Amino acid sequence: MQNFVFVLDTTKKPLNPVHPGQARRLLKEGKAAVLRRYPFTIILKEEITETPKNIVLKLDPGSKFTGIALVQDNQVIWGAELQHRGQNIKDDLTSRRQLRRGRRGRKTRYRQPRFLNRKRQEGWLAPSLQHRVDTTLTWVKRLIRYIPINSLAVELVRFDLQKQENPEITGVEYQHGTLYGWEVREYLLAKFNRTCQYCGVTDKPFEVDHIQPRSKSGSDRVSNLTLACHDCNQAKGNQDIKDFLKGKPDLVNRILKQAKTPLKDAAAVNSTRWALVNSLKELGLPVETGSGGLTKFNRKRLKVPKTHWQDAACVGQVPDDLIFKTNQPLLIKATGHGTRQRCRPDKFGFPKSHAPKAKFFQGFQTGNLVLASIPKGKFTGQYTGRIAIRFRPSFVLQLPDKKFDVHPKYLTQIHQNDGYNYAF
């Protein structure tokens, strides 16, 4: 079962979505034409005056994925999972900060320090967090253009981070952190019984080691710290613990059991939940909020598998006879629109090349989905994939398993780059 197809009349008025079979019939009979490939939308060649049925757009926002579902009466007719790129944004900003810091160290011209001209607006969110709100809002607005949506429903969940670490925490214990009455090193010495966790030695000076290296997004939380002797710490370096202790699965499992679940995803949801709800309210549609417990209750009651888009369908008030008319959601991955960085540095921060200013060449842009019809040569045949442009008559066609050069005259654009990759 596939997602229903969005339909507009000739005046671009949103109509009731139709079954894919009916959409194929309308296209075959010449009564409609394809308007958009993702999400698949057709436009009729006549004006329709019928009143659309009520459709609710439901959202299950998360740190890495946001589930989206369209519910019409008691039927789920469309679903999607939106994959965010918050971690990529954080990594890019970290790289930029490191390159600038290195450049300032090399260029030692003295500059008067500026520290009083930094002011953030009220409600400011870090770029990696604001991205989650913006991409979700972008897709809500996009769906409103193609579907007669009457109301919105969003899961408004709040995570108790301390209770996730200690389910039995109560009362004044909320005011006592993990290190209440301890120093970090003394806490680790007592926690690990003054023993190197890698080799078991007990009579040497110990060092604090990150279980997940900081160079690989490891945090400074106490749950990510352990004791190691100097030799083991130097031997491990920035290796993943599974690579360093390869062949010792029991030791790896014992150490990882002491490492608690990272809380950055829960913190991201806590930080963005009200920003998203307030942004949705500005669209002028009624907004219903539901708790995470209510979503789980609905999912268990209806015996629905746990996926992001099916969780979204269970947000808020749900009828007892909910029917899923689709089981093939649209998978949306945020990729961004490229970079404004003109000077491309090597891994040491020194410039190695400069990117051209123009983003288009011969009507194409990097990331466009194209159909390549190659009449002769090694790659004769038809291919569908995304391109990377060059400023000469030779583009790179990127396929799931290979990539090769192709002349623009053999390309037909299917879908313009809008900052997302799509799959089913």
N, C-alpha and C positions, 0 to 999 in steps of 0.2 A: 504494500500500500504506500503510495507516494503522497507528498504534500499536495493539497488543493492548489489550483492555479488562480492567481489574482486576475481580475477582469476590470477594465475601464470601458466606458462607452466613448463615443466619438468626441464628446466634450471633456473627456478625462475625468468624468465623475466615477468614483469607486462604486463597484457593484459587488454582489455576493460572490465569493470565490466559488469556482466550479471544479468538479471532478476532472482529473487529467484526461479521461476518455472523452468527456464533453468538449474540453479545450481542443483536443486533436481533431474532433469532428468539425468544430467551428473553423479551425485553420484550414482543414482540407476542403471545406465547402467555400472558402474565400470570404467568409463572413467576419473574419478577424485577422489580425496581423500580430506578430511578436513585437512587443514594445520594449521589454527588458528581459535579459537572460537570468540574472540573479537579483532578487527573487523573480522566478519566472512569471511574467506578466504579459497578458494579451490585451489588445485594444480592439473593440468592436467598430464596425463601420457604420453604425447607426446610433441614434440617441435613444436611451432607455429611461422610462419614467417610473419604473417600479421602485418601491420602498425597500431598501436592504434590511436584512435581519440584524438583530443586535449581536455584536461580536465583542468579546472581552480580550484584551491583550494582557497576558500574564507574564511576569518576570521573576526569575529566581537569580538575583545577583550574587556573584561570587568573586573571589580574588583572581582566579585564573580563567574561569568560564562563567558565562551568564546564560541561563536557560531562557528560551522564549517560546511561548505557546499561544495559539489563537483558539479560543473556545467559542463556538456558536451554539447556543442553547445547551445541550448536553453532549456535544460532539467536539473533539479536538481535531481541527481540520488542517493545522499547520504547526510545525515545530522547527526550532533552530537552536544551535549551540554556538555562542559567540566566544571565541578564544581571544583573551586580551594579551597585550604585549608589555605589561607593566614592568616585568623583570628586565626585558630588553632595553626599555627606556632608562631604567636605573643603571644598567651596565654602561650604556652610552654616555650618560652624564658623568659616571665615575671615570670613564676613559678620558673624556674631555677635561675633567678637573685635573687628572694626572698629567696630561700633556701640557696644560697651561702652567701647572706648577713647575714642571721641568723647564719650560721655556723661560719662566721668570728667573729660574736659577741660573740659566745660561746668559740671559740678557740682564746684566746687573745695574742698568741705569736706575738711579734712585728716583722713586716717585713718592710724593707725599701720600701717606696712607689715607684712605677714605673709608669711614666706618659709620658715618651718621646719615648716609643717603640711602640706606636700605630700609624699605618699608613694604610690608606685605598687606594685601587687602584682607578685610575681614572674611573669614571663611576660606582662606587660602588652603589649597591642598598641594602636596608634592606632585610634580608632573606625572610620576608613575601611578599615583592615585587618581588624579584628575582625568587621566586617560580612560580609566574604567568608567567614570561617569559620562564622559563625552562620547565614547563609542556606543555605550548603551543608549544614550539619548539620541544619537544619530540614527540608530536603527529603529527606534520608536517613531521618530519623525518620518523616516522613510516608509515604514509600514502604514502610517496614517495616510500617506499620499495615495496608497494603492488599495486600502481596505476601509470599509465604513466602520471604524472602531468607535464604540460608544463609551467605553470606560476602560480603566487600567487597574491592574492588581499587581502589587509588588510585595515580595517577602521582606519584612523589616525585622531583621534578626540582630540580636546583640549577644556577643560571646563573652562569657565570664572567664577571662584569661587565667585568673588565679585558681578558679575551680577546675579548669582543665588540667592544671598541674597537680592539684590536691583536691580530689572530690569531697573530702571530709572537712574542708576548711569552714570555719564558722566565726562569727563575732569579731573580736579584736584581732584575730589571727590575720584578717585582711590587711591590717596595718603593719604586719610583720613580714618582710620580704624573706627570700630564701636565705639571705646572709644576715638575718637578724641576730646580732650578738657575735658575729663572726667576721673575720677578714677572709678575703678570697683564698689565699694560699692555706691558711689554717683550716678553712672549711674543706678544701680539697684533700689536705693531708688526713683529716679525720674521716672524710667520706670514703677515701680509697685505702685507708689503713696504712698509710706511708709505704705504699708499694707501687712500683712501676707496673702499669697496666699492660705493657707489651711483653716484658721479659720476666717480670715477677721479682726483680731484685729489690732488696729492702734496706741496704746499707750504703746507699749513695745519695748525693744531693739530687733533688728532683726539680724538674722544670714543668711549667704549665704548658700543655699541648692542646691545640684545637682538634677535636675529633673530626669535624668537617673543616678543612683548611679555610682560612679567611680569604685566600686568593680564589676560592671556589664558592663564594657566597656564604661561608660559615660565619656565625654570629659570635659575639663575646659573652653570650649568656652562660651562666654557670653550668647549665645542662649540656653545653657543647665543650666543656673543659674537662681535662683529665690529667693525671700525673704520669710523667715519663722521665726516665733517666736521660742524661745528656746524649749518650750514644744512640738510644732509640729515637729520641726527638730529632737528632740530626739525620738519622737513617730514614725516618719517615718523611721529613721535609714537608712538601705540600701535596704528597700523594693522598689519594683516597684511602681510607682505612681498609677497604676491601682489597685494594691492590697491594698495600703494604703487608697485610697479613694473609696474603693468598696462600691457600693450603691449610689455613687454621680457622675453619668456619666456626668452631665452638668458641674460640677466643673472640672472634668478630662479633658473634651474637651476644656474648656476655657483655662486651663493652657497649654495643649499641643499645642494649636493653636499659643501660643507665642513662643514655641520652634521651631526653624527653622530646616529644613532638614539637617542632618549631611553631611559633605562634604568629609569624608575620602575616600569614594568610588571614587569620582571624582578626588581627589588628587592622588589616587593609579593609575588610568588610565593615568593621566598627567605624572606621574613619570616613567611609564614603556613603554610608547608608542614608543619612539624612540629606546629604548633598544631592543624591539621586532622587529621593522622594520629593524634595522641594523643587528640583528642576522639572520633574514630571507634572507637578501641580501647576506650573506656569504654562503648560500646554492647553489648559482650559477644559480638560476632561476630568470626570470624577475619578479619584484615585482611592482604591481600597488597599489597605495594608493587612498583612497576616503574619503571624509569628512562625518561626521555624518549627515549633512544636505542632502547630496546626497543620503545616505542610506534611510533616512526618505522619501525623494521625490520619490525614486524608489518603496518603500513599499506602499506608498499611491497611486501611479500611477497604480500599479499592483493589488491593493486591497489585499495585503498579510497580514495575522494576525501578530501581533508583538510577536515573540518569538526569542530566541537567535539564533537558527540555521537558521530561515527564514530571520532574519536580515542579517546574514552572506551572504545568497544567493543574497541579494539586494545590497551588497557592490560594489562600482565601477561602471563600465559600464554594463548595464543590457539590454538585448533585450526586445522589446515590447511584444513578444509572449513567455515569460518565462513560462515553464510548470514544476510543481512539480510532479515528479514520485514517491515520497515517502511522507508519512505523519507520519512516525514512527521513529523519530531520536534515535540514540544510546545515552543513558544517561551515562556519564562517571563522576565518583566522585573520586577525588584524595584522597587517604587514607594514603599515605606514606608507607615506608618499615619497620615500626617498630621503635624502639628506641635503641640507644646505651647506654642508662643509665643502669648500672648494679645494682646499689643500689636503691631500691625502697623505698622512704620515706613515712611516714604517713602525715596527714594533718598538723602536727606541725613541719615537717621537720626532724624528727628522723628516722633513718633507721629501716625498718621492715622486709625486705627480700632482697635476691640477685638473680637476674635473671641468668640463665645458659648462658654460652658463645656460645654454639652451636645454630644455627638457624634451622637446619634440624634434623629430627629424623625419621628413617625408610623411608626415601625418601620423607617425607612430610614437609611442612613449614606452619606456621600460615598464614592464608589468602587464602590458596589454595581452589579453587572451586572443589568439589568432588561429586561423586555419591555414596551414601551409600545404599547397598543392605543388609538389616538385615533379616536373615532367621527366627529368633525366638525371643521371649521375648515381653516385653511391647511395644516396638516400631517396631514391625515387619512391613516390607514394604520397599519401595524405596524412598529415599529422595535426593534432590539436595540442597547443601548449602556450606558454608565456614567453615573451621575447625580452631580450636586453638589447637596447639600441646601441649602435655605434654611429659616429658621424661620417660614415662612408657606406656604400651600398653592400653591406654585409652585416646582418644582424645575427644574434645568437638565439636560437630556438631552444628553450629549456623544456625537456620532457622528464617524466618521473625517473627514467632509467638512463638517460643520456642527454647530450646537448651537442649541437653542431651549427655551423654557419649556414645562413640562407639569405637569398637576395630578396629585398622588399617586394619586388614585382610578383613574387609567388605567394604573398601573404594577403589574407583577408581578415580584417579585424572583426572579432566576435563580441568582445566585451572590453570596454576601456578600463584601464587601471583606476580603481576607486579606493585603493588602500587595503583591500581585503582579498584573500584567496578563498575559493569555495570548493566544497566537495560534498558527497553524499555518503 
